[in-house]
Amino acid sequence: MDSISNPLIMSNSNFDKNGVDKSGTHWLQYAAFIVTAFAIYFSWAFFNDAGFHHFAVKIFKFWNCGGYNPLSYCVIRWEVDFYP
């Protein structure tokens, strides 16, 4: 089965044993480019879009809910709509 007919099957045939493709780019350079693009977009959205900022703060509040608090407390912090 060819990867063109089924896009979910990935192939590493374009990379040599060192992870470099025909243009001389390592596969980690592609991954770093994608991570950088997401970081730039999300940092722009965090500071310039109020809805995304509010959503991100809610996620950070939920992640900050450590192991000392029960899960019900973390869920309450997600549902409450203010910045402590």
PDB file of N, CA, C and O in Angstrom:
ATOM      1  N   MET A   1       0.852  -1.178   0.000  1.00  0.00           N
ATOM      2  CA  MET A   1       0.000   0.000   0.000  1.00  0.00           C
ATOM      3  C   MET A   1       0.892   1.234   0.000  1.00  0.00           C
ATOM      4  O   MET A   1       1.854   1.314   0.764  1.00  0.00           O
ATOM      5  N   ASP A   2       0.581   2.158  -0.828  1.00  0.00           N
ATOM      6  CA  ASP A   2       1.381   3.365  -0.977  1.00  0.00           C
ATOM      7  C   ASP A   2       0.929   4.421   0.030  1.00  0.00           C
ATOM      8  O   ASP A   2      -0.248   4.473   0.386  1.00  0.00           O
ATOM      9  N   SER A   3       1.862   5.267   0.492  1.00  0.00           N
ATOM     10  CA  SER A   3       1.503   6.294   1.466  1.00  0.00           C
ATOM     11  C   SER A   3       0.641   7.383   0.845  1.00  0.00           C
ATOM     12  O   SER A   3      -0.012   8.129   1.576  1.00  0.00           O
ATOM     13  N   ILE A   4       0.617   7.499  -0.479  1.00  0.00           N
ATOM     14  CA  ILE A   4      -0.239   8.483  -1.117  1.00  0.00           C
ATOM     15  C   ILE A   4      -1.694   8.040  -1.028  1.00  0.00           C
ATOM     16  O   ILE A   4      -2.575   8.875  -0.823  1.00  0.00           O
ATOM     17  N   SER A   5      -1.963   6.760  -1.176  1.00  0.00           N
ATOM     18  CA  SER A   5      -3.327   6.275  -1.106  1.00  0.00           C
ATOM     19  C   SER A   5      -3.834   6.228   0.331  1.00  0.00           C
ATOM     20  O   SER A   5      -5.042   6.320   0.549  1.00  0.00           O
ATOM     21  N   ASN A   6      -2.962   6.091   1.301  1.00  0.00           N
ATOM     22  CA  ASN A   6      -3.351   6.080   2.705  1.00  0.00           C
ATOM     23  C   ASN A   6      -2.438   7.054   3.457  1.00  0.00           C
ATOM     24  O   ASN A   6      -1.317   6.689   3.811  1.00  0.00           O
ATOM     25  N   PRO A   7      -2.896   8.286   3.706  1.00  0.00           N
ATOM     26  CA  PRO A   7      -2.026   9.288   4.316  1.00  0.00           C
ATOM     27  C   PRO A   7      -1.696   9.023   5.777  1.00  0.00           C
ATOM     28  O   PRO A   7      -0.827   9.694   6.332  1.00  0.00           O
ATOM     29  N   LEU A   8      -2.367   8.058   6.425  1.00  0.00           N
ATOM     30  CA  LEU A   8      -2.076   7.776   7.823  1.00  0.00           C
ATOM     31  C   LEU A   8      -0.816   6.934   7.990  1.00  0.00           C
ATOM     32  O   LEU A   8      -0.260   6.871   9.086  1.00  0.00           O
ATOM     33  N   ILE A   9      -0.362   6.290   6.929  1.00  0.00           N
ATOM     34  CA  ILE A   9       0.853   5.490   6.992  1.00  0.00           C
ATOM     35  C   ILE A   9       2.026   6.388   6.630  1.00  0.00           C
ATOM     36  O   ILE A   9       2.108   6.909   5.518  1.00  0.00           O
ATOM     37  N   MET A  10       2.924   6.559   7.579  1.00  0.00           N
ATOM     38  CA  MET A  10       4.086   7.404   7.336  1.00  0.00           C
ATOM     39  C   MET A  10       5.275   6.537   6.936  1.00  0.00           C
ATOM     40  O   MET A  10       5.404   5.390   7.363  1.00  0.00           O
ATOM     41  N   SER A  11       6.111   7.098   6.132  1.00  0.00           N
ATOM     42  CA  SER A  11       7.272   6.374   5.661  1.00  0.00           C
ATOM     43  C   SER A  11       8.513   7.214   5.902  1.00  0.00           C
ATOM     44  O   SER A  11       8.472   8.437   5.769  1.00  0.00           O
ATOM     45  N   ASN A  12       9.608   6.571   6.252  1.00  0.00           N
ATOM     46  CA  ASN A  12      10.858   7.301   6.447  1.00  0.00           C
ATOM     47  C   ASN A  12      11.819   7.048   5.296  1.00  0.00           C
ATOM     48  O   ASN A  12      13.034   7.158   5.462  1.00  0.00           O
ATOM     49  N   SER A  13      11.284   6.713   4.140  1.00  0.00           N
ATOM     50  CA  SER A  13      12.140   6.362   3.012  1.00  0.00           C
ATOM     51  C   SER A  13      12.871   7.568   2.443  1.00  0.00           C
ATOM     52  O   SER A  13      13.860   7.397   1.730  1.00  0.00           O
ATOM     53  N   ASN A  14      12.417   8.787   2.736  1.00  0.00           N
ATOM     54  CA  ASN A  14      13.086   9.968   2.233  1.00  0.00           C
ATOM     55  C   ASN A  14      14.270  10.397   3.096  1.00  0.00           C
ATOM     56  O   ASN A  14      15.010  11.306   2.719  1.00  0.00           O
ATOM     57  N   PHE A  15      14.456   9.760   4.236  1.00  0.00           N
ATOM     58  CA  PHE A  15      15.547  10.102   5.142  1.00  0.00           C
ATOM     59  C   PHE A  15      16.600   9.009   5.121  1.00  0.00           C
ATOM     60  O   PHE A  15      16.280   7.825   5.014  1.00  0.00           O
ATOM     61  N   ASP A  16      17.857   9.413   5.224  1.00  0.00           N
ATOM     62  CA  ASP A  16      18.920   8.414   5.279  1.00  0.00           C
ATOM     63  C   ASP A  16      19.096   7.926   6.717  1.00  0.00           C
ATOM     64  O   ASP A  16      18.287   8.253   7.585  1.00  0.00           O
ATOM     65  N   LYS A  17      20.145   7.149   6.972  1.00  0.00           N
ATOM     66  CA  LYS A  17      20.339   6.571   8.304  1.00  0.00           C
ATOM     67  C   LYS A  17      20.657   7.614   9.356  1.00  0.00           C
ATOM     68  O   LYS A  17      20.523   7.346  10.550  1.00  0.00           O
ATOM     69  N   ASN A  18      21.078   8.808   8.933  1.00  0.00           N
ATOM     70  CA  ASN A  18      21.363   9.883   9.883  1.00  0.00           C
ATOM     71  C   ASN A  18      20.175  10.822  10.089  1.00  0.00           C
ATOM     72  O   ASN A  18      20.272  11.774  10.863  1.00  0.00           O
ATOM     73  N   GLY A  19      19.063  10.570   9.410  1.00  0.00           N
ATOM     74  CA  GLY A  19      17.868  11.384   9.560  1.00  0.00           C
ATOM     75  C   GLY A  19      17.848  12.608   8.678  1.00  0.00           C
ATOM     76  O   GLY A  19      17.113  13.553   8.964  1.00  0.00           O
ATOM     77  N   VAL A  20      18.631  12.626   7.613  1.00  0.00           N
ATOM     78  CA  VAL A  20      18.714  13.769   6.706  1.00  0.00           C
ATOM     79  C   VAL A  20      18.020  13.408   5.398  1.00  0.00           C
ATOM     80  O   VAL A  20      18.208  12.314   4.866  1.00  0.00           O
ATOM     81  N   ASP A  21      17.206  14.348   4.879  1.00  0.00           N
ATOM     82  CA  ASP A  21      16.523  14.081   3.615  1.00  0.00           C
ATOM     83  C   ASP A  21      17.367  14.579   2.436  1.00  0.00           C
ATOM     84  O   ASP A  21      18.522  14.972   2.604  1.00  0.00           O
ATOM     85  N   LYS A  22      16.769  14.553   1.242  1.00  0.00           N
ATOM     86  CA  LYS A  22      17.524  14.894   0.024  1.00  0.00           C
ATOM     87  C   LYS A  22      17.980  16.346   0.006  1.00  0.00           C
ATOM     88  O   LYS A  22      19.022  16.652  -0.573  1.00  0.00           O
ATOM     89  N   SER A  23      17.213  17.258   0.637  1.00  0.00           N
ATOM     90  CA  SER A  23      17.592  18.668   0.641  1.00  0.00           C
ATOM     91  C   SER A  23      18.608  19.004   1.727  1.00  0.00           C
ATOM     92  O   SER A  23      19.069  20.143   1.810  1.00  0.00           O
ATOM     93  N   GLY A  24      18.959  18.029   2.556  1.00  0.00           N
ATOM     94  CA  GLY A  24      19.954  18.252   3.597  1.00  0.00           C
ATOM     95  C   GLY A  24      19.361  18.702   4.927  1.00  0.00           C
ATOM     96  O   GLY A  24      20.084  19.186   5.797  1.00  0.00           O
ATOM     97  N   THR A  25      18.060  18.546   5.086  1.00  0.00           N
ATOM     98  CA  THR A  25      17.385  18.964   6.308  1.00  0.00           C
ATOM     99  C   THR A  25      17.137  17.754   7.201  1.00  0.00           C
ATOM    100  O   THR A  25      16.620  16.733   6.747  1.00  0.00           O
ATOM    101  N   HIS A  26      17.505  17.875   8.462  1.00  0.00           N
ATOM    102  CA  HIS A  26      17.287  16.802   9.429  1.00  0.00           C
ATOM    103  C   HIS A  26      15.814  16.806   9.838  1.00  0.00           C
ATOM    104  O   HIS A  26      15.167  17.853   9.805  1.00  0.00           O
ATOM    105  N   TRP A  27      15.289  15.662  10.219  1.00  0.00           N
ATOM    106  CA  TRP A  27      13.875  15.573  10.560  1.00  0.00           C
ATOM    107  C   TRP A  27      13.554  16.383  11.805  1.00  0.00           C
ATOM    108  O   TRP A  27      12.425  16.852  11.950  1.00  0.00           O
ATOM    109  N   LEU A  28      14.517  16.563  12.714  1.00  0.00           N
ATOM    110  CA  LEU A  28      14.259  17.377  13.898  1.00  0.00           C
ATOM    111  C   LEU A  28      14.125  18.862  13.550  1.00  0.00           C
ATOM    112  O   LEU A  28      13.488  19.614  14.286  1.00  0.00           O
ATOM    113  N   GLN A  29      14.717  19.283  12.438  1.00  0.00           N
ATOM    114  CA  GLN A  29      14.535  20.665  12.003  1.00  0.00           C
ATOM    115  C   GLN A  29      13.088  20.917  11.588  1.00  0.00           C
ATOM    116  O   GLN A  29      12.542  21.991  11.843  1.00  0.00           O
ATOM    117  N   TYR A  30      12.471  19.930  10.952  1.00  0.00           N
ATOM    118  CA  TYR A  30      11.063  20.053  10.619  1.00  0.00           C
ATOM    119  C   TYR A  30      10.211  20.136  11.890  1.00  0.00           C
ATOM    120  O   TYR A  30       9.300  20.958  11.981  1.00  0.00           O
ATOM    121  N   ALA A  31      10.514  19.284  12.861  1.00  0.00           N
ATOM    122  CA  ALA A  31       9.766  19.295  14.116  1.00  0.00           C
ATOM    123  C   ALA A  31       9.959  20.625  14.853  1.00  0.00           C
ATOM    124  O   ALA A  31       9.006  21.168  15.412  1.00  0.00           O
ATOM    125  N   ALA A  32      11.185  21.148  14.854  1.00  0.00           N
ATOM    126  CA  ALA A  32      11.449  22.425  15.517  1.00  0.00           C
ATOM    127  C   ALA A  32      10.701  23.566  14.833  1.00  0.00           C
ATOM    128  O   ALA A  32      10.224  24.483  15.502  1.00  0.00           O
ATOM    129  N   PHE A  33      10.597  23.517  13.523  1.00  0.00           N
ATOM    130  CA  PHE A  33       9.852  24.542  12.789  1.00  0.00           C
ATOM    131  C   PHE A  33       8.378  24.524  13.189  1.00  0.00           C
ATOM    132  O   PHE A  33       7.783  25.580  13.405  1.00  0.00           O
ATOM    133  N   ILE A  34       7.794  23.351  13.287  1.00  0.00           N
ATOM    134  CA  ILE A  34       6.382  23.238  13.643  1.00  0.00           C
ATOM    135  C   ILE A  34       6.151  23.719  15.072  1.00  0.00           C
ATOM    136  O   ILE A  34       5.190  24.443  15.329  1.00  0.00           O
ATOM    137  N   VAL A  35       7.015  23.329  16.002  1.00  0.00           N
ATOM    138  CA  VAL A  35       6.879  23.772  17.396  1.00  0.00           C
ATOM    139  C   VAL A  35       7.020  25.288  17.490  1.00  0.00           C
ATOM    140  O   VAL A  35       6.276  25.933  18.229  1.00  0.00           O
ATOM    141  N   THR A  36       7.961  25.861  16.754  1.00  0.00           N
ATOM    142  CA  THR A  36       8.147  27.308  16.761  1.00  0.00           C
ATOM    143  C   THR A  36       6.929  28.025  16.193  1.00  0.00           C
ATOM    144  O   THR A  36       6.511  29.053  16.726  1.00  0.00           O
ATOM    145  N   ALA A  37       6.360  27.496  15.122  1.00  0.00           N
ATOM    146  CA  ALA A  37       5.171  28.120  14.535  1.00  0.00           C
ATOM    147  C   ALA A  37       4.005  28.106  15.521  1.00  0.00           C
ATOM    148  O   ALA A  37       3.302  29.107  15.656  1.00  0.00           O
ATOM    149  N   PHE A  38       3.792  26.987  16.210  1.00  0.00           N
ATOM    150  CA  PHE A  38       2.733  26.933  17.214  1.00  0.00           C
ATOM    151  C   PHE A  38       3.008  27.873  18.374  1.00  0.00           C
ATOM    152  O   PHE A  38       2.081  28.512  18.872  1.00  0.00           O
ATOM    153  N   ALA A  39       4.248  27.976  18.818  1.00  0.00           N
ATOM    154  CA  ALA A  39       4.596  28.871  19.920  1.00  0.00           C
ATOM    155  C   ALA A  39       4.337  30.325  19.550  1.00  0.00           C
ATOM    156  O   ALA A  39       3.823  31.090  20.366  1.00  0.00           O
ATOM    157  N   ILE A  40       4.685  30.707  18.338  1.00  0.00           N
ATOM    158  CA  ILE A  40       4.440  32.083  17.892  1.00  0.00           C
ATOM    159  C   ILE A  40       2.946  32.361  17.823  1.00  0.00           C
ATOM    160  O   ILE A  40       2.487  33.406  18.285  1.00  0.00           O
ATOM    161  N   TYR A  41       2.185  31.435  17.251  1.00  0.00           N
ATOM    162  CA  TYR A  41       0.739  31.645  17.147  1.00  0.00           C
ATOM    163  C   TYR A  41       0.088  31.714  18.521  1.00  0.00           C
ATOM    164  O   TYR A  41      -0.703  32.621  18.782  1.00  0.00           O
ATOM    165  N   PHE A  42       0.405  30.772  19.403  1.00  0.00           N
ATOM    166  CA  PHE A  42      -0.246  30.748  20.705  1.00  0.00           C
ATOM    167  C   PHE A  42       0.169  31.918  21.577  1.00  0.00           C
ATOM    168  O   PHE A  42      -0.643  32.409  22.360  1.00  0.00           O
ATOM    169  N   SER A  43       1.411  32.383  21.467  1.00  0.00           N
ATOM    170  CA  SER A  43       1.792  33.566  22.236  1.00  0.00           C
ATOM    171  C   SER A  43       1.084  34.805  21.694  1.00  0.00           C
ATOM    172  O   SER A  43       0.687  35.671  22.475  1.00  0.00           O
ATOM    173  N   TRP A  44       0.915  34.909  20.371  1.00  0.00           N
ATOM    174  CA  TRP A  44       0.150  36.023  19.812  1.00  0.00           C
ATOM    175  C   TRP A  44      -1.296  35.965  20.297  1.00  0.00           C
ATOM    176  O   TRP A  44      -1.847  36.976  20.732  1.00  0.00           O
ATOM    177  N   ALA A  45      -1.909  34.787  20.222  1.00  0.00           N
ATOM    178  CA  ALA A  45      -3.307  34.641  20.620  1.00  0.00           C
ATOM    179  C   ALA A  45      -3.488  34.902  22.114  1.00  0.00           C
ATOM    180  O   ALA A  45      -4.505  35.461  22.524  1.00  0.00           O
ATOM    181  N   PHE A  46      -2.514  34.503  22.927  1.00  0.00           N
ATOM    182  CA  PHE A  46      -2.622  34.703  24.375  1.00  0.00           C
ATOM    183  C   PHE A  46      -2.676  36.186  24.720  1.00  0.00           C
ATOM    184  O   PHE A  46      -3.435  36.591  25.600  1.00  0.00           O
ATOM    185  N   PHE A  47      -1.875  36.996  24.033  1.00  0.00           N
ATOM    186  CA  PHE A  47      -1.804  38.414  24.363  1.00  0.00           C
ATOM    187  C   PHE A  47      -2.781  39.280  23.572  1.00  0.00           C
ATOM    188  O   PHE A  47      -3.049  40.409  23.984  1.00  0.00           O
ATOM    189  N   ASN A  48      -3.320  38.801  22.462  1.00  0.00           N
ATOM    190  CA  ASN A  48      -4.151  39.645  21.613  1.00  0.00           C
ATOM    191  C   ASN A  48      -5.603  39.212  21.482  1.00  0.00           C
ATOM    192  O   ASN A  48      -6.418  39.978  20.966  1.00  0.00           O
ATOM    193  N   ASP A  49      -5.949  38.035  21.921  1.00  0.00           N
ATOM    194  CA  ASP A  49      -7.319  37.547  21.817  1.00  0.00           C
ATOM    195  C   ASP A  49      -7.836  37.272  23.227  1.00  0.00           C
ATOM    196  O   ASP A  49      -7.347  36.368  23.905  1.00  0.00           O
ATOM    197  N   ALA A  50      -8.816  38.044  23.663  1.00  0.00           N
ATOM    198  CA  ALA A  50      -9.305  37.937  25.039  1.00  0.00           C
ATOM    199  C   ALA A  50      -9.922  36.564  25.316  1.00  0.00           C
ATOM    200  O   ALA A  50      -9.741  36.017  26.403  1.00  0.00           O
ATOM    201  N   GLY A  51     -10.642  36.005  24.352  1.00  0.00           N
ATOM    202  CA  GLY A  51     -11.251  34.690  24.552  1.00  0.00           C
ATOM    203  C   GLY A  51     -10.209  33.594  24.719  1.00  0.00           C
ATOM    204  O   GLY A  51     -10.337  32.728  25.584  1.00  0.00           O
ATOM    205  N   PHE A  52      -9.174  33.640  23.881  1.00  0.00           N
ATOM    206  CA  PHE A  52      -8.113  32.636  24.000  1.00  0.00           C
ATOM    207  C   PHE A  52      -7.333  32.833  25.300  1.00  0.00           C
ATOM    208  O   PHE A  52      -6.934  31.861  25.941  1.00  0.00           O
ATOM    209  N   HIS A  53      -7.117  34.088  25.685  1.00  0.00           N
ATOM    210  CA  HIS A  53      -6.412  34.367  26.934  1.00  0.00           C
ATOM    211  C   HIS A  53      -7.194  33.788  28.119  1.00  0.00           C
ATOM    212  O   HIS A  53      -6.619  33.159  29.007  1.00  0.00           O
ATOM    213  N   HIS A  54      -8.504  34.009  28.115  1.00  0.00           N
ATOM    214  CA  HIS A  54      -9.341  33.483  29.191  1.00  0.00           C
ATOM    215  C   HIS A  54      -9.287  31.954  29.221  1.00  0.00           C
ATOM    216  O   HIS A  54      -9.173  31.356  30.291  1.00  0.00           O
ATOM    217  N   PHE A  55      -9.367  31.331  28.058  1.00  0.00           N
ATOM    218  CA  PHE A  55      -9.294  29.870  27.974  1.00  0.00           C
ATOM    219  C   PHE A  55      -7.942  29.354  28.470  1.00  0.00           C
ATOM    220  O   PHE A  55      -7.882  28.363  29.197  1.00  0.00           O
ATOM    221  N   ALA A  56      -6.857  30.029  28.076  1.00  0.00           N
ATOM    222  CA  ALA A  56      -5.522  29.603  28.499  1.00  0.00           C
ATOM    223  C   ALA A  56      -5.349  29.749  30.002  1.00  0.00           C
ATOM    224  O   ALA A  56      -4.736  28.890  30.636  1.00  0.00           O
ATOM    225  N   VAL A  57      -5.876  30.822  30.586  1.00  0.00           N
ATOM    226  CA  VAL A  57      -5.771  31.007  32.034  1.00  0.00           C
ATOM    227  C   VAL A  57      -6.536  29.918  32.763  1.00  0.00           C
ATOM    228  O   VAL A  57      -6.090  29.436  33.804  1.00  0.00           O
ATOM    229  N   LYS A  58      -7.691  29.522  32.223  1.00  0.00           N
ATOM    230  CA  LYS A  58      -8.445  28.428  32.847  1.00  0.00           C
ATOM    231  C   LYS A  58      -7.654  27.121  32.799  1.00  0.00           C
ATOM    232  O   LYS A  58      -7.657  26.353  33.761  1.00  0.00           O
ATOM    233  N   ILE A  59      -6.982  26.872  31.684  1.00  0.00           N
ATOM    234  CA  ILE A  59      -6.164  25.656  31.584  1.00  0.00           C
ATOM    235  C   ILE A  59      -4.996  25.722  32.571  1.00  0.00           C
ATOM    236  O   ILE A  59      -4.694  24.734  33.241  1.00  0.00           O
ATOM    237  N   PHE A  60      -4.337  26.887  32.662  1.00  0.00           N
ATOM    238  CA  PHE A  60      -3.219  27.031  33.599  1.00  0.00           C
ATOM    239  C   PHE A  60      -3.686  26.864  35.036  1.00  0.00           C
ATOM    240  O   PHE A  60      -2.973  26.276  35.848  1.00  0.00           O
ATOM    241  N   LYS A  61      -4.869  27.369  35.365  1.00  0.00           N
ATOM    242  CA  LYS A  61      -5.395  27.193  36.720  1.00  0.00           C
ATOM    243  C   LYS A  61      -5.663  25.715  36.997  1.00  0.00           C
ATOM    244  O   LYS A  61      -5.402  25.234  38.099  1.00  0.00           O
ATOM    245  N   PHE A  62      -6.179  24.999  36.011  1.00  0.00           N
ATOM    246  CA  PHE A  62      -6.457  23.576  36.208  1.00  0.00           C
ATOM    247  C   PHE A  62      -5.156  22.788  36.349  1.00  0.00           C
ATOM    248  O   PHE A  62      -5.059  21.903  37.199  1.00  0.00           O
ATOM    249  N   TRP A  63      -4.142  23.106  35.515  1.00  0.00           N
ATOM    250  CA  TRP A  63      -2.848  22.419  35.620  1.00  0.00           C
ATOM    251  C   TRP A  63      -2.159  22.723  36.932  1.00  0.00           C
ATOM    252  O   TRP A  63      -1.459  21.869  37.476  1.00  0.00           O
ATOM    253  N   ASN A  64      -2.346  23.927  37.450  1.00  0.00           N
ATOM    254  CA  ASN A  64      -1.696  24.339  38.684  1.00  0.00           C
ATOM    255  C   ASN A  64      -2.305  23.662  39.901  1.00  0.00           C
ATOM    256  O   ASN A  64      -1.750  23.735  40.997  1.00  0.00           O
ATOM    257  N   CYS A  65      -3.421  23.015  39.717  1.00  0.00           N
ATOM    258  CA  CYS A  65      -4.083  22.318  40.813  1.00  0.00           C
ATOM    259  C   CYS A  65      -3.312  21.032  41.084  1.00  0.00           C
ATOM    260  O   CYS A  65      -3.532  20.016  40.425  1.00  0.00           O
ATOM    261  N   GLY A  66      -2.423  21.083  42.042  1.00  0.00           N
ATOM    262  CA  GLY A  66      -1.497  19.986  42.295  1.00  0.00           C
ATOM    263  C   GLY A  66      -2.139  18.816  43.004  1.00  0.00           C
ATOM    264  O   GLY A  66      -3.359  18.751  43.153  1.00  0.00           O
ATOM    265  N   GLY A  67      -1.306  17.899  43.435  1.00  0.00           N
ATOM    266  CA  GLY A  67      -1.758  16.679  44.076  1.00  0.00           C
ATOM    267  C   GLY A  67      -2.269  16.875  45.481  1.00  0.00           C
ATOM    268  O   GLY A  67      -2.812  15.937  46.064  1.00  0.00           O
ATOM    269  N   TYR A  68      -2.114  18.073  46.056  1.00  0.00           N
ATOM    270  CA  TYR A  68      -2.590  18.311  47.413  1.00  0.00           C
ATOM    271  C   TYR A  68      -4.088  18.561  47.463  1.00  0.00           C
ATOM    272  O   TYR A  68      -4.704  18.432  48.521  1.00  0.00           O
ATOM    273  N   ASN A  69      -4.674  18.915  46.336  1.00  0.00           N
ATOM    274  CA  ASN A  69      -6.102  19.198  46.284  1.00  0.00           C
ATOM    275  C   ASN A  69      -6.826  18.055  45.582  1.00  0.00           C
ATOM    276  O   ASN A  69      -6.278  17.443  44.665  1.00  0.00           O
ATOM    277  N   PRO A  70      -8.058  17.764  46.009  1.00  0.00           N
ATOM    278  CA  PRO A  70      -8.816  16.723  45.307  1.00  0.00           C
ATOM    279  C   PRO A  70      -9.243  17.203  43.922  1.00  0.00           C
ATOM    280  O   PRO A  70      -9.246  18.401  43.638  1.00  0.00           O
ATOM    281  N   LEU A  71      -9.599  16.256  43.074  1.00  0.00           N
ATOM    282  CA  LEU A  71      -9.996  16.578  41.710  1.00  0.00           C
ATOM    283  C   LEU A  71     -11.245  17.448  41.681  1.00  0.00           C
ATOM    284  O   LEU A  71     -11.402  18.267  40.776  1.00  0.00           O
ATOM    285  N   SER A  72     -12.136  17.283  42.654  1.00  0.00           N
ATOM    286  CA  SER A  72     -13.352  18.099  42.685  1.00  0.00           C
ATOM    287  C   SER A  72     -13.012  19.579  42.850  1.00  0.00           C
ATOM    288  O   SER A  72     -13.694  20.434  42.284  1.00  0.00           O
ATOM    289  N   TYR A  73     -11.966  19.893  43.619  1.00  0.00           N
ATOM    290  CA  TYR A  73     -11.532  21.280  43.781  1.00  0.00           C
ATOM    291  C   TYR A  73     -11.018  21.833  42.457  1.00  0.00           C
ATOM    292  O   TYR A  73     -11.278  22.988  42.119  1.00  0.00           O
ATOM    293  N   CYS A  74     -10.293  21.016  41.713  1.00  0.00           N
ATOM    294  CA  CYS A  74      -9.774  21.442  40.413  1.00  0.00           C
ATOM    295  C   CYS A  74     -10.905  21.692  39.431  1.00  0.00           C
ATOM    296  O   CYS A  74     -10.841  22.636  38.644  1.00  0.00           O
ATOM    297  N   VAL A  75     -11.942  20.861  39.465  1.00  0.00           N
ATOM    298  CA  VAL A  75     -13.092  21.043  38.575  1.00  0.00           C
ATOM    299  C   VAL A  75     -13.847  22.311  38.944  1.00  0.00           C
ATOM    300  O   VAL A  75     -14.317  23.026  38.059  1.00  0.00           O
ATOM    301  N   ILE A  76     -13.972  22.603  40.234  1.00  0.00           N
ATOM    302  CA  ILE A  76     -14.630  23.837  40.664  1.00  0.00           C
ATOM    303  C   ILE A  76     -13.851  25.040  40.170  1.00  0.00           C
ATOM    304  O   ILE A  76     -14.446  26.024  39.732  1.00  0.00           O
ATOM    305  N   ARG A  77     -12.523  24.976  40.232  1.00  0.00           N
ATOM    306  CA  ARG A  77     -11.714  26.093  39.734  1.00  0.00           C
ATOM    307  C   ARG A  77     -11.896  26.270  38.234  1.00  0.00           C
ATOM    308  O   ARG A  77     -11.799  27.389  37.731  1.00  0.00           O
ATOM    309  N   TRP A  78     -12.159  25.180  37.506  1.00  0.00           N
ATOM    310  CA  TRP A  78     -12.399  25.286  36.063  1.00  0.00           C
ATOM    311  C   TRP A  78     -13.746  25.965  35.801  1.00  0.00           C
ATOM    312  O   TRP A  78     -13.866  26.764  34.873  1.00  0.00           O
ATOM    313  N   GLU A  79     -14.764  25.647  36.621  1.00  0.00           N
ATOM    314  CA  GLU A  79     -16.100  26.156  36.382  1.00  0.00           C
ATOM    315  C   GLU A  79     -16.264  27.608  36.843  1.00  0.00           C
ATOM    316  O   GLU A  79     -17.062  28.346  36.265  1.00  0.00           O
ATOM    317  N   VAL A  80     -15.526  28.028  37.870  1.00  0.00           N
ATOM    318  CA  VAL A  80     -15.644  29.403  38.371  1.00  0.00           C
ATOM    319  C   VAL A  80     -15.002  30.333  37.357  1.00  0.00           C
ATOM    320  O   VAL A  80     -13.928  30.057  36.822  1.00  0.00           O
ATOM    321  N   ASP A  81     -15.680  31.432  37.109  1.00  0.00           N
ATOM    322  CA  ASP A  81     -15.271  32.315  36.014  1.00  0.00           C
ATOM    323  C   ASP A  81     -14.685  33.629  36.532  1.00  0.00           C
ATOM    324  O   ASP A  81     -15.209  34.702  36.232  1.00  0.00           O
ATOM    325  N   PHE A  82     -13.612  33.551  37.299  1.00  0.00           N
ATOM    326  CA  PHE A  82     -12.901  34.769  37.713  1.00  0.00           C
ATOM    327  C   PHE A  82     -11.433  34.446  37.861  1.00  0.00           C
ATOM    328  O   PHE A  82     -11.037  33.285  37.966  1.00  0.00           O
ATOM    329  N   TYR A  83     -10.639  35.495  37.867  1.00  0.00           N
ATOM    330  CA  TYR A  83      -9.180  35.339  37.996  1.00  0.00           C
ATOM    331  C   TYR A  83      -8.779  35.591  39.436  1.00  0.00           C
ATOM    332  O   TYR A  83      -8.825  36.735  39.886  1.00  0.00           O
ATOM    333  N   PRO A  84      -8.385  34.555  40.180  1.00  0.00           N
ATOM    334  CA  PRO A  84      -7.960  34.794  41.576  1.00  0.00           C
ATOM    335  C   PRO A  84      -6.564  35.390  41.646  1.00  0.00           C
ATOM    336  O   PRO A  84      -6.059  35.651  42.738  1.00  0.00           O
TER     337      PRO A  84
END
